Amino acid sequence: MLPQYFDIHAHLNLPAFDDDRIEALKRAEAHSVWSIQVGTNQKSSQGATMIASFIEDGVFASIGVHPAESGDGRFSEHLFNELVKCSRVVAIGECGLDYSHFDGEKDIVAEKIRQKKLLETQIDFAVAHNLPLMLHIRDSDKLLADAHHDTLAILRQKKEVEGSRLRGNVHFFSQTIDIAREYFNLDFSISFTGVISFAREYDEVIRLAPIDSIMSETDCPYATPVPYRGKRNEPIFVEEVVKKIAEIRGEDFETVRKALVQNALRIFNIKPLKYRG
C-alpha cells in the first residue's frame, strides 16, 4: 500500500526528538506518512540510517555533510561507504552551499572554496553510488542568488560528464521560478516546507513549477506550518504543506497529494514492495 503523504526531508535524528522519537514515528505511521531522515554530519547521518533500519516500512535515510557544519564538517568516505550499504539509504546529503552564515571574522573566499570542495566530493560520491542528491542551498542575499548560481555552475560541469546519474532535489527551495527552471533542466526537483503556509513569496514558484518536479517536506523540527505554529514540527504536519500546495496551484487536493507521493517514490527510486519486511 502506498503512503498518503511523503515528507522527503525530516530530522527525527536530532536531539529535539530524544524524548519521543518512537512516538513521533508511530504518529507518522498511523497517518500513513513516509519520510526521509536526513543527516547533516557523520553522527546525524549514522542516526538517520539507524532510524530507517529500525522501522519496518516507510522510513528512509539520506546521508551527508551540511555545508555550514563546523564541528564534524568533513566527509569521511570510509564511514559513508559503510552507511551507504544500508538499503534504506536513498540519497546523499544534505549537502550544498550555504553563504547565509558568513561573518566578519571568516575568510569568505576560503570558506567558499571549502564548501565547494565538500559539495563536489559528495556529488562524486552520489554519482558513484547512483543515488540522488539532497541539496541545501542558501544565498548570502536572495537578490544575488550567489550560492544557487555557484551550485548550478558546478552541477552543469558535472552533468556534462556524468549525464543522467547526476540528479536530485533542492530542499527548502526559496528562489525564483527562473532559478527553479535551471534546476529542472538538470534533472533536479525542488521541495517546499511549512513556510509556504504563512509566507507568500513562494507562491509563484509553486504555481508555475511542473507538478512532477515538486515535493513536500517538513524539515522538522523546524518550519512548523500553520495551524501548528509555535509547536515543534514533525512528519505528520506535512499534510498541511500538501494542502497549501494544492490551494496555491488551484488544483484538486487528491490529484496533488497523489502526484507528490509518486514524485518522491520516483526521484528517490523507492519501490514500496522492496522494503516490506
Buried (B, 14 or more C-beta within 10 A) or exposed (E): EEBBBBBBBBBBBBEBBEEBBEEBBEBBBEBBBBBBBBBBBBEBBBBBBBBBBEBEEBBBBBBBBBBBBEEBBEBEBEBBEEBBEBEBBBBBBBBBBBBBEBEEEEEEEEBBEEBBEBBBBBBBBBBBBEBBBBBBBBBBEBEEBBBBBBBBEBBEEBBEEBEEBBBBBBBBBBBBEEBBBBBBEBBBBBBBBBBBBEEEEBBEBBEEBEBBBBBBBBBBBBBBBEEBEEEBBBBBBBBBBBBBBBBBBEBEEEEBBEBBBBBBBEBBEBEEEEBEE
